[in-house]
Amino acid sequence: MQSKRIDPLLKRAQDHEDEVARDLAERQRVLDTHLSRLEELRRYAEEYANEQMANAQMAATSPAQLLNRRAFLDRLDTAVAQQRQTVDSNREKVEAERARLILASRDKAVLEQLAASYRAQEKVLVDRRDQREMDDLGARRSRLARSADTDSGETP
């Protein structure tokens, strides 16, 4: 039966789809982690900048302190930019995994449709065979009944 031969392919397609779904979930988790880090960095950089502005207005600071603060803010900006690149890279990976999952799902769906088609064809063949057997059985009973009627001398 063709439907039985396609079952291992269906299992393999399901396993592949499950694997790709797990990969997508992992990529999404990594992306979420990087997004969280980016938000933390942005928030920290903003708080630090606001705090430094408030401190600068209240107290006199030396040029060396101003340079140190500016250098630290620059490093924070660089860290935010690098984290943003990491997030963008991970977004692309998530989208690639999502595309792989869509393809794996389509492949499995095609196999499922093929299997359903094979099963429908097999059911039609079984139904025809069963009907033929029922017709043959009915015809035999009818012949037996006629032959029994003619043997007993009765007319139908």
PyMOL commands that set and color helices and strands:
alter all, ss='L'
color gray80, all
select helices_A, chain A and resi 2-58+63-152
alter helices_A, ss='H'
color red, helices_A
deselect
rebuild
show_as cartoon
